[in-house]
C-alpha cells in the first residue's frame, strides 16, 4: 500500500508509476519519536525535510509567558519544511504531539526529485500552496468564528485530510490529542474547551468515544461551522 506521502501527493498531480516509486524510495530513512519531542527548534537551520508517516505533529510558537500557540497540525503524508532551505533559519518550532514515525529527506533528494519529474514538482508545490491556504483558513477560524464553530470547523478539516490518506471513514476518525493540545490550538482554556465539546455532543453534532470522533451528520456539521473545503484542494489530478 502506498505511504500517506504518496497518497496525499496524488491529489496534487497525476503521478506516474515511476513517480510513485521514486517518492516511496525517498522516504526510506524513517525514525521514531515519542510525543512532545521537538523535531526542529525556532531559529534552527534544518538540514532535512521531514515527512510525517504516522502520528500527529504540529507547528507552534512559544509565547513570552510560557504559553504555546499551535498554528498547524501535521498529519501522515505532510511535509514539515519542504522549502525551508531557502531561508537561513526557521521561524517556528515543529514538534510531535503523539508518538510519530518521521522520514528524513536531505534537501538534495528533494531537489533531485523535482529536477527529474515535472509531475513531482507540481505535486510538491501543490502541497506547499495547500499549506498556505490552510494557514489562511485557520486565521479566519481563530479570529472570526465563535468557539463552537471553531472546534466544529477543525473537526471537519481533519476528517477530510485524514480521509485523503486513508485514515478516516466517511464520518469518523481517531484524534489522539489531549485536551491541552486542543486548547493550545483553539486559543481556549481547558475548561472552555470541555464546555464546547459537551455543547457539540449534546447538540448531536459529534459523538466521542475515547479518542474516536464520530460525526453523525457530516453535512450538518459543515453547515454549522461554515466549512468550505475549497482551501484543501482535494480534487485529484489525473493528467500525467
Residue frames as a rotation matrix with the C-alpha (Angstrom) as fourth column:
UNK 1
0.580 0.814 0.000 0.00
0.814 -0.580 0.000 0.00
0.000 0.000 -1.000 0.00
UNK 2
0.051 -0.577 0.815 1.35
0.434 -0.723 -0.538 3.48
0.900 0.381 0.213 -0.83
UNK 3
-0.625 -0.303 -0.719 2.65
0.780 -0.280 -0.560 5.59
-0.032 -0.911 0.412 2.03
UNK 4
0.396 0.784 -0.479 0.49
0.744 -0.579 -0.333 8.55
-0.538 -0.225 -0.812 3.15
UNK 5
-0.283 -0.608 -0.742 3.10
-0.039 -0.766 0.642 10.78
-0.958 0.211 0.193 1.49
UNK 6
-0.986 -0.081 0.145 2.28
0.129 0.171 0.977 9.35
-0.103 0.982 -0.158 -1.95
UNK 7
-0.259 0.964 0.054 -1.46
0.966 0.260 0.005 9.16
-0.010 0.054 -0.999 -1.26
UNK 8
0.270 0.339 -0.901 -1.52
0.443 -0.874 -0.197 12.85
-0.855 -0.346 -0.386 -0.44
UNK 9
-0.506 -0.582 -0.637 0.61
-0.238 -0.615 0.752 13.96
-0.829 0.532 0.173 -3.39
UNK 10
-0.685 0.357 0.635 -1.72
0.705 0.545 0.454 12.08
-0.184 0.758 -0.625 -5.78
UNK 11
0.390 0.889 -0.239 -4.14
0.802 -0.455 -0.387 14.95
-0.453 -0.041 -0.891 -5.22
UNK 12
0.265 -0.358 -0.895 -1.61
-0.087 -0.934 0.348 17.46
-0.960 -0.015 -0.278 -6.46
UNK 13
-0.166 -0.364 -0.917 -0.63
-0.955 -0.170 0.241 15.87
-0.244 0.916 -0.319 -9.77
UNK 14
0.868 0.468 -0.165 -1.14
-0.496 0.815 -0.298 12.81
-0.005 0.341 0.940 -11.91
UNK 15
0.031 -0.934 0.356 1.81
-0.832 0.173 0.527 10.79
-0.554 -0.313 -0.772 -10.67
UNK 16
0.303 -0.053 -0.952 3.21
-0.711 0.652 -0.263 8.05
0.635 0.756 0.159 -12.87
UNK 17
0.944 -0.016 -0.328 4.22
0.179 0.862 0.473 4.64
0.276 -0.506 0.817 -11.54
UNK 18
0.044 -0.999 -0.028 7.84
0.727 0.051 -0.685 5.76
0.686 0.010 0.728 -11.69
UNK 19
-0.188 -0.031 0.982 6.99
-0.391 -0.915 -0.103 8.95
0.901 -0.403 0.160 -9.76
UNK 20
0.766 0.557 0.320 5.35
-0.522 0.249 0.816 6.87
0.375 -0.792 0.482 -7.04
UNK 21
0.724 -0.562 -0.401 8.35
0.592 0.804 -0.059 4.56
0.356 -0.195 0.914 -6.87
UNK 22
-0.240 -0.851 0.466 10.77
0.408 -0.524 -0.747 7.49
0.881 0.011 0.473 -6.58
UNK 23
0.033 0.338 0.941 8.69
-0.660 -0.700 0.275 9.08
0.751 -0.630 0.200 -3.81
UNK 24
0.946 0.310 -0.098 8.43
-0.154 0.692 0.705 5.80
0.286 -0.652 0.702 -1.90
UNK 25
0.377 -0.886 -0.268 12.19
0.777 0.461 -0.429 5.33
0.504 -0.046 0.862 -2.08
UNK 26
-0.169 -0.457 0.873 12.74
0.009 -0.886 -0.463 8.90
0.986 -0.070 0.154 -0.90
UNK 27
0.280 0.374 0.884 11.10
-0.839 -0.353 0.415 8.24
0.467 -0.858 0.215 2.48
UNK 28
0.470 -0.165 -0.867 13.20
0.154 0.983 -0.103 5.23
0.869 -0.085 0.487 3.49
UNK 29
-0.682 -0.724 -0.102 15.15
0.273 -0.123 -0.954 6.95
0.678 -0.679 0.281 6.29
UNK 30
0.315 0.924 0.217 12.42
-0.088 -0.199 0.976 6.60
0.945 -0.326 0.019 8.92
UNK 31
-0.817 -0.564 -0.120 12.92
0.114 0.046 -0.992 7.43
0.565 -0.825 0.027 12.59
UNK 32
0.179 0.896 -0.407 10.59
0.656 0.199 0.728 7.10
0.733 -0.397 -0.552 15.56
UNK 33
-0.774 -0.357 0.523 9.95
-0.089 -0.757 -0.648 9.83
0.628 -0.547 0.554 18.11
UNK 34
-0.526 0.589 -0.614 7.99
0.847 0.302 -0.437 9.97
-0.072 -0.750 -0.658 21.32
UNK 35
0.520 0.766 0.378 5.25
0.719 -0.632 0.290 12.51
0.461 0.121 -0.879 21.95
UNK 36
0.985 -0.037 -0.170 6.33
0.056 -0.856 0.513 16.04
-0.165 -0.515 -0.841 22.88
UNK 37
0.056 -0.988 0.144 9.63
0.696 0.142 0.704 15.86
-0.716 0.061 0.695 21.01
UNK 38
0.606 0.094 -0.790 10.78
-0.325 -0.877 -0.353 18.92
-0.727 0.470 -0.501 19.06
UNK 39
0.605 -0.343 0.719 11.94
0.733 0.592 -0.335 17.94
-0.311 0.730 0.609 15.59
UNK 40
-0.238 -0.621 0.747 13.11
0.740 -0.614 -0.274 21.45
0.629 0.488 0.605 14.73
UNK 41
0.020 0.180 -0.984 13.51
0.860 -0.505 -0.075 24.41
-0.510 -0.844 -0.164 17.07
UNK 42
0.943 0.311 0.117 12.81
0.331 -0.854 -0.400 28.02
-0.025 0.416 -0.909 16.18
UNK 43
0.655 -0.712 -0.253 15.97
-0.708 -0.695 0.123 29.62
-0.264 0.098 -0.960 14.74
UNK 44
0.103 -0.588 0.802 17.37
0.135 0.807 0.575 26.25
-0.985 0.049 0.163 13.66
UNK 45
-0.074 -0.165 -0.984 18.74
-0.960 -0.256 0.115 25.77
-0.271 0.953 -0.139 10.15
UNK 46
0.539 0.382 0.751 17.22
-0.334 0.915 -0.226 22.41
-0.774 -0.129 0.620 9.12
UNK 47
-0.557 -0.785 -0.272 19.35
-0.649 0.206 0.732 20.08
-0.519 0.584 -0.624 7.04
UNK 48
-0.944 0.265 0.197 16.47
0.323 0.860 0.395 17.74
-0.065 0.437 -0.897 6.16
UNK 49
-0.373 0.928 0.020 12.89
-0.756 -0.317 0.573 17.82
0.537 0.199 0.820 5.03
UNK 50
-0.908 0.135 0.396 10.68
-0.214 0.665 -0.716 15.93
-0.360 -0.735 -0.575 7.48
UNK 51
-0.408 0.811 -0.420 7.68
-0.568 0.135 0.812 13.87
0.715 0.570 0.405 6.31
UNK 52
-0.407 0.369 0.836 5.17
-0.804 0.289 -0.519 12.60
-0.433 -0.883 0.179 8.86
UNK 53
-0.672 0.141 -0.727 4.32
-0.402 0.755 0.518 8.95
0.623 0.640 -0.451 8.17
UNK 54
-0.020 0.694 -0.719 2.49
0.668 0.545 0.507 8.10
0.744 -0.470 -0.475 11.41
UNK 55
-0.231 -0.003 -0.973 1.14
0.940 -0.257 -0.223 10.20
-0.249 -0.966 0.062 14.26
UNK 56
0.769 0.499 0.399 0.38
0.552 -0.834 -0.021 13.89
0.322 0.237 -0.917 14.74
UNK 57
-0.415 -0.835 -0.362 2.91
0.900 -0.435 -0.029 16.73
-0.134 -0.337 0.932 14.84
UNK 58
0.716 0.694 -0.072 2.44
0.684 -0.719 -0.128 20.49
-0.140 0.042 -0.989 14.82
UNK 59
-0.318 -0.675 0.666 3.91
0.547 -0.704 -0.452 23.88
0.774 0.221 0.593 14.11
UNK 60
0.666 0.584 -0.464 3.91
0.719 -0.337 0.608 26.12
0.199 -0.738 -0.644 17.17
UNK 61
-0.103 -0.636 0.764 5.27
0.024 -0.770 -0.638 29.29
0.994 -0.047 0.095 18.70
UNK 62
-0.081 -0.022 -0.996 6.21
0.974 0.212 -0.084 29.64
0.213 -0.977 0.005 22.37
UNK 63
0.569 0.409 0.713 4.87
0.282 -0.912 0.298 32.86
0.772 0.032 -0.635 23.90
UNK 64
-0.299 -0.769 0.566 6.80
-0.298 -0.488 -0.820 35.08
0.907 -0.413 -0.083 26.36
UNK 65
0.056 0.391 0.919 4.54
-0.989 -0.105 0.105 34.00
0.138 -0.914 0.381 29.23
UNK 66
-0.729 -0.433 0.531 5.37
-0.518 0.856 -0.013 30.33
-0.448 -0.284 -0.847 28.59
UNK 67
0.284 0.909 0.306 2.14
-0.263 0.381 -0.886 29.58
-0.922 0.171 0.348 26.77
UNK 68
-0.795 -0.511 0.328 2.02
0.117 0.400 0.909 27.93
-0.596 0.761 -0.258 23.38
UNK 69
0.234 0.840 -0.490 0.02
-0.638 -0.248 -0.729 28.59
-0.734 0.483 0.477 20.24
UNK 70
-0.397 -0.245 0.885 -0.30
0.417 0.811 0.411 25.66
-0.818 0.532 -0.220 17.84
UNK 71
-0.229 0.209 -0.951 -0.56
-0.608 -0.794 -0.028 27.06
-0.761 0.571 0.309 14.30
UNK 72
0.126 0.275 -0.953 -0.89
-0.930 0.367 -0.017 23.91
0.346 0.889 0.302 12.19
UNK 73
0.454 0.017 0.891 -1.36
-0.415 0.889 0.195 20.18
-0.788 -0.458 0.411 12.51
UNK 74
-0.247 -0.573 -0.781 0.96
-0.960 0.257 0.114 17.89
0.135 0.778 -0.614 10.56
UNK 75
0.468 0.532 0.705 -0.64
-0.580 0.787 -0.209 14.52
-0.667 -0.311 0.677 9.91
UNK 76
-0.104 -0.555 0.826 0.56
0.312 0.770 0.557 11.45
-0.944 0.315 0.093 7.97
UNK 77
0.339 0.113 0.934 1.59
0.937 0.052 -0.346 12.48
-0.087 0.992 -0.088 4.48
UNK 78
0.991 0.122 0.054 2.52
0.125 -0.991 -0.054 16.06
0.047 0.061 -0.997 5.39
UNK 79
0.039 -0.985 0.169 5.91
0.751 -0.083 -0.655 17.66
0.659 0.152 0.736 4.74
UNK 80
0.437 0.105 -0.893 7.06
0.831 -0.428 0.356 19.82
-0.345 -0.898 -0.274 7.63
UNK 81
0.388 -0.495 -0.778 9.54
-0.106 -0.862 0.496 22.11
-0.916 -0.110 -0.386 5.87
UNK 82
0.661 -0.025 0.750 9.67
0.631 0.558 -0.538 21.43
-0.405 0.829 0.385 2.16
UNK 83
0.496 -0.432 0.754 11.30
0.578 -0.483 -0.657 24.67
0.648 0.762 0.010 1.02
UNK 84
0.974 -0.045 -0.222 12.79
0.158 -0.568 0.808 25.94
-0.163 -0.822 -0.546 4.27
UNK 85
0.160 -0.981 0.113 16.33
0.876 0.194 0.441 25.58
-0.454 0.028 0.890 2.91
UNK 86
0.193 -0.028 0.981 15.66
0.695 -0.701 -0.157 28.81
0.692 0.712 -0.116 1.02
UNK 87
0.800 0.152 0.581 15.67
-0.264 -0.780 0.568 30.56
0.540 -0.607 -0.583 4.41
UNK 88
-0.277 -0.954 0.116 18.62
-0.487 0.036 -0.872 30.81
0.828 -0.298 -0.475 6.77
UNK 89
-0.994 -0.011 0.112 16.57
-0.107 0.395 -0.913 29.88
-0.034 -0.919 -0.393 9.82
UNK 90
-0.364 0.920 -0.146 13.12
0.596 0.350 0.723 28.53
0.716 0.176 -0.676 10.60
UNK 91
-0.677 0.106 0.729 10.81
-0.358 -0.912 -0.199 30.96
0.643 -0.396 0.655 12.40
UNK 92
0.364 0.774 0.518 8.80
-0.901 0.152 0.407 28.48
0.236 -0.615 0.752 14.48
UNK 93
-0.622 -0.535 0.572 9.15
-0.690 0.719 -0.079 25.12
-0.369 -0.444 -0.817 16.20
UNK 94
0.143 0.618 -0.773 7.95
-0.733 0.591 0.337 21.78
0.665 0.519 0.537 14.82
UNK 95
-0.702 -0.358 0.615 7.18
-0.705 0.474 -0.528 19.17
-0.102 -0.805 -0.585 17.46
UNK 96
-0.686 0.467 -0.558 5.39
0.141 0.838 0.527 15.87
0.713 0.283 -0.641 17.84
UNK 97
-0.172 0.727 0.665 2.02
-0.921 -0.359 0.154 15.76
0.351 -0.586 0.730 19.59
UNK 98
0.853 0.354 0.383 1.89
-0.453 0.868 0.206 11.96
-0.260 -0.349 0.900 19.66
UNK 99
-0.067 -0.822 0.565 4.41
0.039 0.564 0.825 9.23
-0.997 0.077 -0.006 19.01
UNK 100
0.714 0.280 -0.641 5.44
-0.543 -0.356 -0.761 9.66
-0.442 0.891 -0.102 15.36
UNK 101
0.154 -0.690 0.708 7.27
0.730 0.562 0.389 7.97
-0.666 0.456 0.590 12.55
UNK 102
0.723 -0.002 -0.691 9.11
-0.265 -0.924 -0.276 10.62
-0.638 0.382 -0.668 10.56
UNK 103
0.564 -0.555 0.612 11.05
0.821 0.457 -0.342 10.28
-0.090 0.695 0.713 7.31
UNK 104
0.326 -0.582 -0.745 14.18
-0.014 -0.791 0.612 12.41
-0.945 -0.190 -0.266 6.89
UNK 105
0.634 -0.112 0.765 14.94
0.771 0.172 -0.613 13.63
-0.063 0.979 0.195 3.37
UNK 106
-0.366 -0.793 -0.486 18.07
0.582 -0.603 0.545 15.70
-0.726 -0.084 0.683 2.70
UNK 107
0.309 0.501 -0.808 17.28
-0.251 -0.777 -0.578 18.78
-0.917 0.381 -0.114 0.65
UNK 108
-0.613 -0.600 -0.514 19.39
-0.669 0.047 0.742 17.33
-0.421 0.799 -0.430 -2.16
UNK 109
-0.806 0.387 0.448 16.88
0.462 0.884 0.067 14.48
-0.370 0.261 -0.892 -2.53
UNK 110
0.236 0.916 -0.325 14.01
0.440 -0.399 -0.805 16.95
-0.867 0.047 -0.497 -2.86
UNK 111
0.067 -0.289 -0.955 15.99
-0.654 -0.735 0.177 18.86
-0.753 0.613 -0.238 -5.48
UNK 112
-0.904 -0.427 0.022 16.71
-0.286 0.642 0.712 15.64
-0.318 0.637 -0.702 -7.39
UNK 113
-0.422 0.829 0.367 13.06
0.678 0.557 -0.479 14.60
-0.602 0.047 -0.797 -7.32
UNK 114
0.438 0.644 -0.627 11.97
0.126 -0.735 -0.666 17.96
-0.890 0.213 -0.403 -8.67
UNK 115
-0.206 -0.589 -0.782 14.62
-0.756 -0.411 0.509 18.02
-0.621 0.696 -0.360 -11.38
UNK 116
-0.941 -0.232 0.248 13.70
-0.073 0.852 0.518 14.53
-0.332 0.469 -0.819 -12.59
UNK 117
-0.532 0.821 0.205 9.91
0.843 0.491 0.220 14.85
0.080 0.290 -0.954 -12.77
UNK 118
-0.795 0.332 0.508 7.59
-0.145 -0.917 0.373 17.69
0.589 0.223 0.777 -13.74
UNK 119
0.209 0.960 -0.188 4.66
-0.011 0.195 0.981 15.98
0.978 -0.203 0.051 -12.02
UNK 120
0.118 -0.239 -0.964 6.53
0.953 0.299 0.042 15.52
0.278 -0.924 0.263 -8.74
UNK 121
-0.893 -0.445 0.062 7.49
0.424 -0.880 -0.215 19.20
0.150 -0.165 0.975 -8.89
UNK 122
-0.413 0.826 0.383 3.84
-0.298 -0.520 0.801 20.11
0.861 0.217 0.461 -9.39
UNK 123
0.385 0.608 -0.695 2.73
0.413 0.559 0.719 17.84
0.825 -0.564 -0.036 -6.55
UNK 124
-0.243 -0.556 -0.795 5.25
0.965 -0.052 -0.258 19.24
0.103 -0.830 0.549 -4.08
UNK 125
-0.967 -0.050 0.248 4.38
0.054 -0.999 0.010 22.84
0.247 0.023 0.969 -4.94
UNK 126
-0.055 0.998 -0.030 0.69
-0.088 0.025 0.996 21.90
0.995 0.058 0.086 -4.64
UNK 127
0.230 0.109 -0.967 1.39
0.846 0.470 0.254 20.67
0.482 -0.876 0.016 -1.09
UNK 128
-0.739 -0.574 -0.353 3.10
0.672 -0.665 -0.326 23.97
-0.048 -0.478 0.877 -0.25
UNK 129
-0.785 0.498 0.369 0.20
-0.244 -0.795 0.555 26.02
0.570 0.345 0.746 -1.62
UNK 130
0.211 0.861 -0.463 -2.32
0.250 0.410 0.877 23.91
0.945 -0.300 -0.128 0.31
UNK 131
-0.201 -0.366 -0.909 -0.35
0.971 0.049 -0.235 24.59
0.131 -0.929 0.345 3.49
UNK 132
-0.981 -0.189 0.048 -0.60
0.186 -0.980 -0.064 28.31
0.060 -0.054 0.997 2.79
UNK 133
-0.375 0.918 0.126 -4.33
-0.264 -0.236 0.935 28.04
0.889 0.318 0.331 2.14
UNK 134
0.214 0.418 -0.883 -4.80
0.675 0.590 0.443 26.16
0.706 -0.691 -0.156 5.39
UNK 135
-0.671 -0.501 -0.547 -2.95
0.739 -0.506 -0.444 28.88
-0.054 -0.703 0.710 7.31
UNK 136
-0.872 0.388 0.299 -5.35
-0.257 -0.882 0.395 31.46
0.417 0.267 0.869 5.86
UNK 137
0.037 0.955 -0.296 -8.37
-0.048 0.297 0.954 29.39
0.998 -0.021 0.057 6.86
UNK 138
-0.026 -0.115 -0.993 -7.02
0.929 0.365 -0.067 28.85
0.370 -0.924 0.097 10.38
UNK 139
-0.947 -0.320 -0.034 -6.55
0.313 -0.894 -0.319 32.61
0.071 -0.313 0.947 10.69
UNK 140
-0.455 0.863 0.220 -10.22
-0.490 -0.449 0.748 33.17
0.744 0.233 0.627 9.83
UNK 141
0.181 0.544 -0.819 -11.26
0.368 0.735 0.570 30.32
0.912 -0.405 -0.068 12.12
UNK 142
-0.334 -0.432 -0.838 -9.35
0.920 0.043 -0.389 31.73
0.205 -0.901 0.383 15.08
UNK 143
-0.964 -0.202 -0.171 -10.24
0.236 -0.948 -0.212 35.37
-0.120 -0.245 0.962 14.63
UNK 144
-0.730 0.679 -0.076 -13.80
-0.621 -0.613 0.489 35.37
0.285 0.404 0.869 13.31
UNK 145
-0.072 0.747 -0.661 -15.66
-0.113 0.652 0.749 32.22
0.991 0.129 0.038 14.37
UNK 146
0.368 0.255 0.894 -17.16
-0.902 -0.137 0.410 31.63
0.226 -0.957 0.179 17.82
UNK 147
-0.406 -0.714 0.571 -15.70
-0.855 0.518 0.041 28.81
-0.325 -0.471 -0.820 19.89
UNK 148
0.145 0.512 0.847 -18.26
-0.177 0.855 -0.487 26.15
-0.974 -0.079 0.215 19.00
UNK 149
0.972 0.197 -0.128 -17.92
-0.144 0.068 -0.987 26.76
-0.186 0.978 0.094 15.26
UNK 150
0.263 -0.957 -0.121 -14.14
-0.961 -0.248 -0.122 26.98
0.087 0.149 -0.985 15.64
UNK 151
-0.425 -0.392 0.816 -13.91
-0.559 0.823 0.104 23.45
-0.712 -0.412 -0.568 17.01
UNK 152
0.464 0.693 0.552 -16.50
0.062 0.596 -0.800 22.10
-0.884 0.405 0.234 14.57
UNK 153
0.844 -0.201 -0.497 -14.60
-0.536 -0.351 -0.768 23.59
-0.020 0.915 -0.404 11.63
UNK 154
-0.186 -0.974 0.126 -11.35
-0.975 0.199 0.101 21.99
-0.124 -0.104 -0.987 12.78
UNK 155
-0.252 0.152 0.956 -13.05
-0.227 0.951 -0.210 18.59
-0.941 -0.270 -0.205 13.04
UNK 156
0.834 0.550 0.040 -14.46
-0.051 0.149 -0.987 18.91
-0.549 0.822 0.153 9.53
UNK 157
0.504 -0.729 -0.463 -10.99
-0.852 -0.332 -0.405 19.73
0.141 0.598 -0.789 8.22
UNK 158
-0.425 -0.726 0.540 -9.34
-0.808 0.573 0.136 16.81
-0.408 -0.379 -0.831 9.98
UNK 159
0.276 0.594 0.755 -11.99
-0.063 0.795 -0.603 14.40
-0.959 0.119 0.257 8.71
UNK 160
0.971 0.149 -0.188 -11.25
-0.183 -0.045 -0.982 15.37
-0.154 0.988 -0.017 5.12
UNK 161
0.247 -0.955 -0.165 -7.49
-0.950 -0.205 -0.235 15.46
0.191 0.214 -0.958 5.49
UNK 162
-0.419 -0.383 0.823 -7.40
-0.630 0.775 0.039 12.04
-0.654 -0.502 -0.566 7.14
UNK 163
0.602 0.661 0.447 -9.80
-0.041 0.585 -0.810 10.61
-0.797 0.469 0.380 4.56
UNK 164
0.770 -0.300 -0.563 -7.39
-0.638 -0.321 -0.700 11.73
0.029 0.898 -0.439 1.83
UNK 165
-0.291 -0.938 -0.185 -4.66
-0.872 0.340 -0.353 9.46
0.394 0.059 -0.917 3.21
UNK 166
-0.043 0.376 -0.926 -6.92
-0.161 0.912 0.378 6.54
0.986 0.166 0.022 4.12
UNK 167
-0.852 -0.378 -0.362 -7.06
0.289 0.236 -0.928 7.21
0.436 -0.895 -0.092 7.86
UNK 168
-0.708 0.704 0.050 -10.74
-0.457 -0.404 -0.792 8.08
-0.538 -0.584 0.608 8.31
UNK 169
-0.523 0.661 0.538 -14.10
0.768 0.640 -0.039 6.57
-0.370 0.393 -0.842 7.44
UNK 170
-0.241 0.525 0.816 -16.95
0.675 -0.514 0.530 8.53
0.698 0.678 -0.230 5.88
UNK 171
0.469 0.548 0.693 -17.79
-0.094 -0.748 0.656 10.07
0.878 -0.373 -0.299 9.24
UNK 172
0.989 -0.126 0.077 -15.24
-0.069 0.068 0.995 9.13
-0.131 -0.990 0.059 11.90
UNK 173
0.330 -0.942 -0.056 -11.55
0.007 0.062 -0.998 9.31
0.944 0.329 0.027 12.74
UNK 174
0.499 -0.300 -0.813 -9.18
0.862 0.271 0.429 8.91
0.092 -0.915 0.394 15.65
UNK 175
0.525 -0.328 0.785 -8.00
-0.136 -0.943 -0.303 12.18
0.840 0.052 -0.540 17.18
UNK 176
0.433 -0.390 -0.813 -5.16
0.754 0.650 0.090 11.13
0.494 -0.652 0.576 19.51
UNK 177
-0.383 -0.552 0.741 -4.68
0.120 -0.825 -0.553 14.55
0.916 -0.123 0.382 21.09
UNK 178
-0.559 0.160 -0.813 -5.02
0.828 0.068 -0.556 15.73
-0.033 -0.985 -0.171 24.67
UNK 179
0.592 0.806 -0.016 -7.45
0.805 -0.591 0.050 18.42
0.031 -0.042 -0.999 25.74
UNK 180
0.330 -0.557 -0.762 -4.47
0.237 -0.732 0.638 20.66
-0.914 -0.391 -0.110 26.50
UNK 181
-0.708 -0.624 0.331 -3.20
0.440 -0.024 0.898 20.28
-0.552 0.781 0.291 22.93
UNK 182
-0.139 0.754 0.642 -6.62
0.939 -0.106 0.327 21.12
0.314 0.648 -0.694 21.51
UNK 183
0.715 0.388 -0.581 -6.89
0.609 -0.754 0.246 24.09
-0.343 -0.530 -0.775 23.85
UNK 184
-0.137 -0.861 -0.490 -3.45
0.211 -0.509 0.835 25.33
-0.968 0.011 0.251 22.70
UNK 185
-0.716 -0.065 0.695 -4.72
0.688 0.096 0.719 25.06
-0.114 0.993 -0.023 19.12
UNK 186
-0.023 0.888 0.460 -8.05
0.818 -0.248 0.519 26.80
0.574 0.388 -0.721 19.55
UNK 187
-0.730 -0.355 0.584 -6.89
0.016 -0.863 -0.504 29.53
0.683 -0.358 0.636 21.98
UNK 188
0.445 0.875 0.191 -9.18
-0.340 -0.033 0.940 28.30
0.829 -0.483 0.283 24.74
UNK 189
-0.356 -0.413 0.838 -8.75
-0.934 0.194 -0.301 27.29
-0.038 -0.890 -0.455 28.33
UNK 190
-0.960 -0.023 -0.278 -9.23
-0.043 0.997 0.068 23.64
0.276 0.077 -0.958 29.15
UNK 191
-0.615 0.781 -0.108 -12.47
0.265 0.076 -0.961 24.47
-0.743 -0.620 -0.254 30.98
UNK 192
-0.079 0.571 -0.817 -13.82
-0.712 -0.606 -0.354 26.35
-0.697 0.554 0.455 27.95
UNK 193
-0.625 -0.216 -0.750 -12.86
-0.728 0.509 0.459 23.52
0.283 0.833 -0.476 25.61
UNK 194
-0.955 0.297 0.001 -14.67
0.267 0.862 -0.431 20.98
-0.129 -0.411 -0.903 27.80
UNK 195
-0.296 0.889 -0.350 -17.77
-0.049 -0.380 -0.924 23.13
-0.954 -0.256 0.156 27.72
UNK 196
-0.121 0.209 -0.970 -17.68
-0.937 -0.347 0.042 23.42
-0.327 0.914 0.238 23.92
UNK 197
-0.882 -0.212 -0.421 -17.14
-0.351 0.892 0.286 19.67
0.314 0.400 -0.861 23.44
UNK 198
-0.767 0.642 0.015 -20.10
0.389 0.483 -0.784 18.97
-0.510 -0.596 -0.620 25.70
UNK 199
-0.146 0.715 -0.684 -22.19
-0.446 -0.665 -0.600 21.50
-0.883 0.217 0.416 23.78
UNK 200
-0.373 -0.055 -0.926 -21.46
-0.922 0.129 0.364 19.81
0.099 0.990 -0.099 20.44
UNK 201
-0.977 0.008 -0.212 -22.21
0.027 0.996 -0.087 16.39
0.210 -0.091 -0.973 21.91
UNK 202
-0.550 0.824 -0.140 -25.49
0.255 0.006 -0.967 17.44
-0.795 -0.567 -0.213 23.48
UNK 203
-0.022 0.524 -0.851 -26.48
-0.698 -0.618 -0.362 19.06
-0.716 0.586 0.379 20.19
UNK 204
0.595 0.278 0.755 -25.90
0.148 0.885 -0.442 15.76
-0.790 0.374 0.485 18.39
UNK 205
0.788 -0.336 -0.516 -23.19
-0.615 -0.470 -0.633 17.23
-0.030 0.816 -0.577 16.18
UNK 206
-0.187 -0.867 -0.462 -20.44
-0.690 0.450 -0.566 14.87
0.699 0.213 -0.683 17.35
UNK 207
0.961 0.276 -0.021 -20.03
-0.184 0.691 0.699 11.65
0.207 -0.668 0.715 19.29
UNK 208
0.059 -0.980 0.192 -16.90
-0.829 -0.155 -0.537 10.92
0.555 -0.128 -0.822 21.28
UNK 209
0.990 0.134 0.051 -15.69
-0.140 0.833 0.535 7.51
0.029 -0.537 0.843 22.45
UNK 210
0.358 -0.933 -0.037 -12.15
0.739 0.259 0.622 7.51
-0.571 -0.250 0.782 23.76
UNK 211
-0.446 -0.591 -0.672 -10.16
-0.017 -0.745 0.667 9.27
-0.895 0.309 0.322 21.05
UNK 212
-0.734 0.225 0.641 -12.60
0.677 0.325 0.661 8.38
-0.060 0.918 -0.391 18.26
UNK 213
-0.603 0.543 -0.585 -14.66
-0.367 -0.839 -0.400 11.24
-0.708 -0.026 0.705 16.87
UNK 214
-0.609 0.512 0.607 -17.87
0.778 0.534 0.330 10.28
-0.155 0.673 -0.723 15.04
UNK 215
-0.831 0.358 -0.425 -19.90
-0.390 -0.921 -0.012 12.85
-0.396 0.156 0.905 13.16
UNK 216
-0.329 0.760 0.560 -23.48
0.349 0.649 -0.676 11.58
-0.877 -0.027 -0.479 12.82
UNK 217
0.700 0.553 0.452 -24.34
0.653 -0.241 -0.718 14.03
-0.288 0.798 -0.530 10.03
UNK 218
-0.301 -0.954 0.003 -21.27
0.858 -0.270 0.436 15.42
-0.415 0.134 0.900 8.27
UNK 219
-0.348 0.218 0.912 -23.22
0.654 -0.641 0.402 17.89
0.672 0.736 0.080 6.13
UNK 220
0.746 0.664 -0.051 -24.94
0.470 -0.471 0.747 19.26
0.472 -0.581 -0.663 9.21
UNK 221
0.446 -0.658 -0.606 -21.58
0.667 -0.207 0.715 19.88
-0.596 -0.724 0.347 10.92
UNK 222
-0.534 -0.642 0.550 -20.20
0.844 -0.368 0.389 21.53
-0.048 0.672 0.739 7.77
UNK 223
0.072 0.655 0.752 -23.19
0.525 -0.666 0.530 23.87
0.848 0.357 -0.392 7.58
UNK 224
0.839 0.266 -0.475 -22.99
0.539 -0.281 0.794 24.63
0.078 -0.922 -0.379 11.30
UNK 225
0.267 -0.853 -0.448 -19.30
0.572 -0.234 0.786 25.57
-0.776 -0.466 0.425 11.08
UNK 226
0.804 0.071 -0.590 -19.45
-0.375 -0.709 -0.597 27.35
-0.461 0.701 -0.544 7.69
UNK 227
-0.069 -0.892 0.448 -16.97
-0.077 0.452 0.889 24.80
-0.995 0.027 -0.099 6.40
UNK 228
0.894 0.167 -0.415 -15.94
-0.415 -0.033 -0.909 25.12
-0.165 0.985 0.040 2.75
UNK 229
0.574 -0.694 0.436 -13.27
0.300 0.673 0.676 22.56
-0.762 -0.258 0.594 1.82
UNK 230
0.968 -0.148 0.205 -12.00
0.174 -0.203 -0.964 24.51
0.184 0.968 -0.171 -1.21
UNK 231
0.581 -0.789 0.198 -8.79
-0.811 -0.582 0.059 25.53
0.069 -0.195 -0.978 0.59
UNK 232
0.226 -0.479 0.848 -7.74
-0.363 0.767 0.529 21.87
-0.904 -0.428 -0.001 0.90
UNK 233
0.081 -0.196 -0.977 -7.80
-0.990 -0.125 -0.057 21.38
-0.111 0.973 -0.204 -2.90
UNK 234
-0.510 -0.247 0.824 -8.63
-0.383 0.923 0.040 17.67
-0.770 -0.295 -0.565 -2.62
UNK 235
0.781 0.608 -0.142 -9.78
-0.382 0.285 -0.879 17.16
-0.494 0.741 0.455 -6.19
UNK 236
0.151 -0.811 0.566 -7.43
0.256 0.585 0.770 14.62
-0.955 0.029 0.296 -7.68
UNK 237
0.193 -0.244 -0.950 -5.50
-0.884 -0.463 -0.060 15.35
-0.426 0.852 -0.305 -10.85
UNK 238
0.623 0.098 0.776 -5.39
0.085 0.978 -0.191 12.59
-0.778 0.185 0.600 -13.43
UNK 239
0.914 -0.324 -0.243 -3.14
-0.325 -0.230 -0.917 14.08
0.241 0.918 -0.315 -16.08
UNK 240
0.634 -0.766 0.107 0.35
0.534 0.533 0.656 12.62
-0.559 -0.359 0.747 -16.44
